[in-house]
């Protein structure tokens, strides 16, 4: 039996009910999520803000793609932690002025424990910039993403 080929292009569909001016109850596949604003901005604080959700997507994508790359090189990791520090120019969301690059910079800290030599991760670092779609979209918007890799023996 021939192995099924993965589709190279798909259509992603998501729906949202918006019961409140700041809240969106999202549904995709069989997963539900909430995007909201904190109470101090008139929200119900039931989920991350839209901008926090975008930054969280960068963390999630970095995790998934890094693990795929590591696996493709037959490398091993014993653990990974990722954190982001994003500079956010709020003048746009505050309706004060049109901001072309709302996130001028982000620092992405990728901490990995691995039995592999840290030098083995040089190719992983290059491939992550090639293959992480969220980071590519953010970089193309004009945001400078600085990746700090900390590889320690696991």
Secondary structure, 3 states (H helix, E strand, C coil): CCCCCCCCCCCCCCEEEEEECCEEEEEECCEEEEECCCHHHCCCCCCECHHHHHHHHHHHHHHHHHHHHHHHCCCCCCEEEEEEEEECCCCCCCCCCCCCCCCCEEEEEEEEEECCCHHHHHHHHHHHHHHCHHHHHHHHCCCEEEEEEEEEEC
